[in-house]
Every structure is written in structure tokens, then in C-alpha cells.
Amino acid sequence: MFIGHFAVGFGAKRFAPAVSLGTLFLACQFADLLWPLLVIAGIEQVDVRPGVTAVTPLDFVYYPFSHSLMAGAVWGLLFAWVYVWLRKSRPSVGVVLAFLVLSHWTLDAVSHAPDMPILIGGSMKVGLGLWHSHTATLIVEGLLFVAGLALYARGTRPVDRTGAAALWTLVAFLIAIYLANLFSPPPPSGMAAAWSALAMWLLVAWGYWIDRHRRPA
């Protein structure tokens, strides 16, 4: 998934209104933010194999440290603990963030082919294969995105023009990138895909920028 993860980040603002949207994006996309760094470092591996699914030509050969269920649970607990410790927040906020990090594995397990690891050192992998259908993927992710965005838009209000403009330009940008990824030619290599995925960090920064110009409704 892509915009489906951001949908969960948007929607989580309803349950953790004091947490910046940038932090929520960081949590829901933690696996995908860590993944390209591990690929570039040679720790994880991805290949380009057109036709492996209808939605993406990427064949995720080895990525247990970023995308296994075990890793998601560990990263979620660590992420929550660090946030609560640094911000002196309530434990309930940490629970939201921990589940937000782990939600990445859940959504990917729905969309991916059976390549999602359960354990870091195990061989068992799962995946329901939503990505085998362009139409089903667009419907499911589109509905998720609309629902998450609606929760965020109704739960916050802009305090200036930037608060509205920054949000809706991000929405347009996410949709444009999503459609481009669905219908563009495959990347030349897995390493090239990893390097381009580093741009995801800019979306986290965009989330912080938006939230500085919006307040809970």
C-alpha cells in the first residue's frame, strides 16, 4: 500500500490529537522509511520483476528487519517508548503510536503477494495479494484514504491559509504520486527504487508543516 498507510496516519490524529501529523506519518510509514536505508546498506534486498503483481514490479526478496511482523512489533514498542519518554506523554499515546507502526505490516499483508515475513529469522511469509488487481487496489486504498482524510479534516481546523493550502496540496501530491507509481514504467533496478523511496522523508516533513498551521477542532 501507499496512500492506505497515509490514510491510517491521517485518521490516527482523531485518537492522538496532541501528536503532530508528521509524527503520525513517521509511525505509519516507519517500515517504508527504514526499508530503503537497509536496501542501500546491502542488508535487505529487492529486485525488479515486471509482472510479479499487477500493481508493482518490485519483488521484495528479503526484508525481515523492516517488514516482518516481529520487527513491526519491536519497532512499534521502541517508537512508542521513545516518544512517551521524550515528550512526557501519557502511555495511551504510546499505545496509539505502537499500533500505528504495526499497522504497516497489517496493511501490507493484505496488499502484498505472500512475501511478508512473520519472524525476523523465519521462512514463513504471508500475503493476501490485493496487488494482483489494479481495480481492487484502487477501490480499497481509495476508500481508506477518503476515510482517514475525512477524520483528519473534521478533527482539525486551519489557523491560517497555509493550514488549508498545505493539507490539500499534500493530498493532491499523494494522489498524483500514487497514480504515477501504478501506471509508470518499472524502475531500472531495485537499488534505484530504494534511492527514490528516500523521498518519503519529505512527506513526513510536510506533515509537520501542515500540523503547525492546524489545531484540533
WOQUIHU-V561443 format. One record per pair of residues at least 24 apart in sequence whose C-alpha atoms are under 7 Angstrom apart, sorted by the first residue. I is the first residue (numbers start at 1). J is the second residue. D is the distance in Angstrom with one decimal. If there is no record, write none. Layout:
I:J:D
I:J:D
This chain:
1:107:6.7
1:108:6.0
1:111:6.3
2:178:6.9
3:141:6.4
3:145:6.2
3:174:6.9
3:178:7.0
4:141:5.0
4:144:5.8
4:145:5.7
5:29:6.5
5:104:6.5
7:144:5.9
7:145:4.4
7:148:4.4
7:149:6.2
8:148:5.9
10:148:5.2
10:149:5.6
10:152:5.3
11:148:4.2
11:149:6.5
11:151:5.2
11:152:5.6
13:152:6.1
14:151:6.5
14:152:6.6
14:155:6.1
16:93:6.1
17:216:6.4
20:208:6.2
20:211:5.9
21:207:5.0
21:208:5.8
21:211:5.8
22:204:4.9
22:205:6.1
22:206:7.0
22:207:4.0
22:208:4.2
25:204:5.7
25:207:6.9
26:204:5.9
27:97:6.4
27:100:5.9
27:101:4.8
28:100:5.2
28:101:4.9
28:103:6.7
28:104:5.9
29:104:6.7
30:101:6.3
31:66:5.0
31:67:6.0
31:104:6.9
33:198:6.9
33:200:6.7
33:201:6.9
34:66:6.2
35:66:5.5
36:194:4.5
36:195:6.5
36:197:6.2
36:198:6.5
39:194:6.5
40:191:6.6
40:194:6.7
46:190:5.2
47:189:6.6
47:190:4.7
48:189:5.8
48:190:5.6
53:131:5.8
53:132:5.0
54:131:6.0
54:132:4.9
54:133:6.0
54:134:6.2
55:131:5.2
55:132:6.6
55:134:5.9
55:182:5.7
56:182:6.9
57:186:6.2
60:115:6.8
64:117:5.9
64:120:4.9
65:120:6.2
67:105:6.3
67:116:6.7
67:117:6.8
68:116:6.2
68:117:4.4
68:118:5.1
68:119:5.8
68:120:6.0
69:105:6.2
69:117:6.5
69:118:4.8
69:119:6.3
70:118:6.2
70:119:5.2
70:120:6.3
71:120:6.6
72:101:6.5
72:102:5.0
72:105:6.6
73:102:5.9
76:101:5.0
76:102:6.0
155:216:5.8
155:217:5.2
156:214:6.2
156:215:5.3
156:216:4.2
156:217:4.5
157:214:5.3
157:215:5.5
157:216:6.3
157:217:5.5
158:213:5.9
158:214:4.2
158:215:6.4
159:213:5.6
159:214:5.4
159:215:6.8
160:213:6.4
162:213:6.3
163:210:5.8
163:213:4.4
163:214:5.3
166:210:5.6
167:210:6.0
